């Protein structure tokens, strides 16, 4: 994971959140391009710290079910957490 401020690592996370995670289904709405930006820094920090796939899942699951109030999709969220954990710089 790139350790610099923002940069390519944050851009990859931002893109993945919108195109691969997108629990509220806004990827096709241009005005919603920044919908998940508030989560990029925390996820980037978690990756830099070497947090586990399970920890990434728990963070994402809490966002989906508690913060967003959605029912959530455990299978999709686990797959996305695995994808994030595999990101490298």
C-alpha positions in Angstrom: 0.0 0.0 0.0 1.4 3.4 -1.0 2.3 5.3 2.2 2.0 8.8 0.7 -0.9 11.2 1.6 -3.9 10.2 -0.6 -2.4 9.4 -3.9 -2.8 6.3 -6.0 -3.7 4.0 -3.0 -6.6 6.2 -1.9 -7.7 6.5 -5.5 -7.8 2.7 -5.9 -9.8 2.4 -2.6 -12.2 5.1 -3.7 -12.8 3.4 -7.1 -13.2 0.0 -5.5 -15.8 1.4 -3.0 -17.9 2.8 -5.8 -17.5 0.1 -8.4 -17.1 -3.1 -6.3 -18.8 -2.5 -3.0 -21.5 0.2 -3.5 -24.1 -1.2 -1.0 -26.6 1.5 -1.8 -26.4 1.1 -5.5 -25.3 4.6 -6.7 -22.4 3.7 -9.1 -24.4 4.7 -12.2 -25.3 8.2 -10.8 -22.5 10.7 -11.6 -23.6 13.1 -8.9 -22.9 10.4 -6.3 -19.3 9.9 -7.3 -18.1 11.0 -3.8 -20.7 9.0 -1.9 -18.2 6.8 -0.1 -15.3 9.2 0.1 -15.7 9.6 3.9 -14.5 5.9 4.3 -11.4 6.1 2.2 -9.0 7.5 4.8 -10.0 4.9 7.4 -9.7 2.0 5.0 -6.4 3.2 3.8 -5.1 3.5 7.4 -6.4 0.0 8.1 -4.5 -1.4 5.1 -1.3 0.5 6.0 -1.6 -0.9 9.5 -1.9 -4.4 8.1 -5.4 -5.0 9.5 -6.8 -8.4 8.7 -9.5 -9.3 6.1 -11.8 -10.0 9.1 -11.2 -6.5 10.6 -11.9 -4.9 7.2 -15.1 -7.0 6.9 -16.2 -5.9 10.4 -15.6 -2.2 9.5 -17.5 -2.5 6.2 -20.3 -4.5 7.8 -20.8 -1.9 10.5 -21.0 0.8 7.8 -23.6 -1.1 5.9 -25.8 -2.3 8.7 -25.4 0.3 11.4 -24.3 3.5 9.7 -26.4 3.1 6.5 -29.1 1.1 8.1 -29.1 -1.6 5.4 -29.8 -5.3 5.7 -26.3 -6.0 4.2 -25.0 -8.8 2.1 -22.4 -10.8 4.1 -21.1 -12.8 1.2 -20.6 -9.7 -1.0 -19.0 -7.7 1.9 -16.6 -10.6 2.8 -15.6 -10.8 -0.9 -15.0 -7.0 -1.0 -13.0 -7.2 2.3 -10.8 -9.9 0.7 -10.3 -7.7 -2.4 -9.3 -4.8 -0.2 -6.9 -6.9 1.9 -5.2 -8.0 -1.3 -4.5 -4.5 -2.5 -0.8 -3.5 -2.7 1.0 -0.4 -3.5 
